[in-house]
Amino acid sequence: MKTILVTSAKGGVGKTTTVLNLGYCLSIIGKRVLVFDGDPQGGISMSVNLRDKTLRGLINVIKKEAKLNEVILYAKNKNFGVLGIGNLESDDFECFEDEKQLELIKIVINKLKEFFDYIIIDSSYSMNSLLYTYMSVSDSVIIPTTLKILSIKSFPLVFKVMDKIRAEKNSGLALDGILITMYRGTEQEKNMLQELKKIIPEELIFKKMIAYSEDFETSNIKGVPQFLLSRNFDAKRDYFELALELLEREKNEEVDKDYAELF
């Protein structure tokens, strides 16, 4: 069993798309996967049109209005489940800053670990108490990024938060890797990649890069994983190979690093 937090301090880097498609690919390999919509803005819930099926989700479990098995929806592939954030009222956002409610979220995630091989959490890009809560119960972190300077500059903030959580709450929190998304293969991107490798040890960067595809936006509109939607073999292969690389990385011993010291 493994809980993976997918996060970034920069928006627009393919975070939600990564959660959805990586989760689906792991499920077709045979893993029991739960995609956990941990963003109060409901990125996953919108991407899969979850609110057309149910308005209940995590917030209703926290408020003791529903049980976990009542709010998890499964795809035709029964290995793939989704827990949405729920239909939030204006007052509900305060729950995600309240210490007691955050403790309940930890309890929910720890309970879910009994039933799934992988829980993949989609978080907002805000460095707030909710993100700290997710890090405190996660085994590892994946950081998606585009090869743009503002995305690269956001790494130190995530690393510093990880180091703080590792020191105070979760010593086992590891970095699965930095995932390059929306890659077009331009000369500028190639140069930026070489510069990135001078700062970040190469073993901390996923070898598999997710190529840019117009299907990103379409998959969100259609509410299905890009892996199912796309007729482009390369797009499907990218996510599938990412899932395989993740499984291979898990066989290797994690290197203990203070990530903030990389910068």
Secondary structure by P-SEA (a helix, b strand, c coil): cbbbbbbbcccccaaaaaaaaaaaaaaaacccccccccccccaaaaaacccccccccaaaaaaccccccccccccccccbbbbcccccccccccccccaaaaaaaaaaaaaacccccbbbbbbcccccaaaaaaaaaccbbbbbbcccaaaaaaaaaaaaaaaaaaacccccccccbbbbccccccaaaaaaaaaaaaccccccccccccccccaaaaaaaaccccccccccaaaaaaaaaaaaaaaaaaabbbbbccccccc
